[in-house]
Amino acid sequence: HAPETNILCFAHAGGEDERLRTAWNAAGDGWLSLTRLGGRAVLRATVMNPFTTRADCLATLDGLAALAAG
């Protein structure tokens, strides 16, 4: 759907959203919150900095993938 805000909700395919959120936030690389969509816990990121780049977003996803693999 077309975005209406600067909040992005997404889920890890492995369903480890709570564990990933806790690990990501503890590492200090950023901050993610958790919400429920359709009864499922999903990660929630709010992008506030107007200088955020695609590379920044990809680095977050790559970091989460590394946490999930480790």
C-alpha positions as a Python dict, from the first residue, in 0.01 Angstrom:
ca = {
    (1, 'H'): (0, 0, 0),
    (2, 'A'): (105, 362, -32),
    (3, 'P'): (286, 493, 278),
    (4, 'E'): (104, 751, 488),
    (5, 'T'): (366, 811, 759),
    (6, 'N'): (735, 772, 832),
    (7, 'I'): (670, 452, 1029),
    (8, 'L'): (770, 125, 866),
    (9, 'C'): (638, -207, 998),
    (10, 'F'): (808, -525, 887),
    (11, 'A'): (858, -880, 1007),
    (12, 'H'): (1143, -1127, 1000),
    (13, 'A'): (1053, -1432, 795),
    (14, 'G'): (1174, -1655, 1079),
    (15, 'G'): (928, -1500, 1323),
    (16, 'E'): (1198, -1386, 1569),
    (17, 'D'): (1083, -1026, 1592),
    (18, 'E'): (1087, -990, 1971),
    (19, 'R'): (1433, -1145, 2006),
    (20, 'L'): (1572, -937, 1719),
    (21, 'R'): (1425, -615, 1858),
    (22, 'T'): (1576, -679, 2199),
    (23, 'A'): (1919, -764, 2056),
    (24, 'W'): (1917, -471, 1811),
    (25, 'N'): (1822, -218, 2075),
    (26, 'A'): (2080, -357, 2322),
    (27, 'A'): (2355, -327, 2059),
    (28, 'G'): (2292, 47, 2031),
    (29, 'D'): (2286, 57, 1651),
    (30, 'G'): (1935, 200, 1642),
    (31, 'W'): (1597, 159, 1803),
    (32, 'L'): (1308, -58, 1696),
    (33, 'S'): (975, -101, 1865),
    (34, 'L'): (726, -384, 1843),
    (35, 'T'): (361, -367, 1747),
    (36, 'R'): (91, -610, 1642),
    (37, 'L'): (-59, -628, 1295),
    (38, 'G'): (-323, -887, 1226),
    (39, 'G'): (-241, -1055, 1555),
    (40, 'R'): (127, -1097, 1469),
    (41, 'A'): (414, -918, 1643),
    (42, 'V'): (612, -711, 1391),
    (43, 'L'): (907, -476, 1409),
    (44, 'R'): (846, -106, 1375),
    (45, 'A'): (1097, 156, 1266),
    (46, 'T'): (1038, 530, 1257),
    (47, 'V'): (1258, 717, 1011),
    (48, 'M'): (1295, 1076, 1129),
    (49, 'N'): (1622, 1198, 980),
    (50, 'P'): (1570, 1358, 637),
    (51, 'F'): (1923, 1252, 545),
    (52, 'T'): (1846, 881, 586),
    (53, 'T'): (1963, 697, 276),
    (54, 'R'): (1883, 369, 112),
    (55, 'A'): (2223, 249, 233),
    (56, 'D'): (2123, 330, 593),
    (57, 'C'): (1806, 125, 557),
    (58, 'L'): (1994, -165, 399),
    (59, 'A'): (2253, -154, 679),
    (60, 'T'): (1971, -192, 932),
    (61, 'L'): (1826, -489, 746),
    (62, 'D'): (2171, -646, 705),
    (63, 'G'): (2237, -598, 1077),
    (64, 'L'): (1908, -763, 1167),
    (65, 'A'): (1985, -1051, 931),
    (66, 'A'): (2324, -1097, 1098),
    (67, 'L'): (2158, -1105, 1441),
    (68, 'A'): (1904, -1359, 1317),
    (69, 'A'): (2181, -1580, 1177),
    (70, 'G'): (2392, -1559, 1493),
}
